């Protein structure tokens, strides 16, 4: 039916949250009804994505979460749930285990002070306790760490924290467009330091990691940093390619709006008005998205970089910073 399938589908199932995080990107208000959400899951299954990310807000605040996850399990979807960890009771963990859901906990600081300044309303010790409980039940897949000026120097401690918790994976996510994000976005020099710290931290602790920036592999190759390469999928991102996958997956807002990237400044349609498969087909046949996928469409310094085909730069961030979808990524260390 489709010439290709989405690499993954990222679905923020609720805008509700019990925290007030410094780097929250904000999201469309409103929530799909249970019936509409169940129908959407059937549509997602027809598209055969590599996996599905369930997030929010805080997804554990959605009252029908177990019902939705059960439908996903029935449809044989690989599900990765991202939570802030504060609501992971023993009962909730048992339910998630029964439903075959992988769990990732967002930890944006390796010390109490840094973490609680970024995630307002959370207790660092409580979240670590709940993360450890998830790890003991074999549910905890990774710590997700959004890297910014306020925390990037704690990357070595993050790897130590993961090891102490019994984890063997960390996902480091570059800060993407959110309110005031330019004040916390790493400079190219800081990104270089962050990548080096991650590589060194991984080798020292034996904890694997994925660094969610399209220029990561290019930097590692150019600078000769030692890097451990995880064998399993990353859960939150696509480990089969280092390049930006803008337009190769779909992000669904809580109200049903569909975007070509979780942080894209564009809406392609709403699932209450148009089938998800139709929106995906439009992406596949769109000249705009075809141009985005072509490395030679880039402008500026990217065109002279030998790593361009394997990188292409972060499109959503680049657009916000330059007002041009095709410009070079201003954050690239190279």
Buried (B, 14 or more C-beta within 10 A) or exposed (E): EEEEBBBBBBBBBBBBBBBEBBBBBEBBEEBBEBEEBBBBBEBBBBBEBBBBBBBBBBBBBBEBBBEBBBBBBEBEBBBBBBBBBBEBEEEBBEBBBEBBBBBBBBBBBBBEEBBBBBBEEBBBEEBBBBBBBBBEBEBBBBBBBBBBEBBBBBBBBBBBBBBEBEBBBBBBBBBBBBEEBEEBBBEBEBBBBBBBBBBBBBBEBEBBBBBBBBBBBBBBBBEEBEBEEBEEBBBBBBBEBBBBBBBBBBBBBBBBBBBBBBBBEEBBBBBBEBBBBEBBBBBBEBEEBEEBBEBEBBEBBBEEBEBBEBBBBBBBBBBBBBEEBBBBBBBBBB
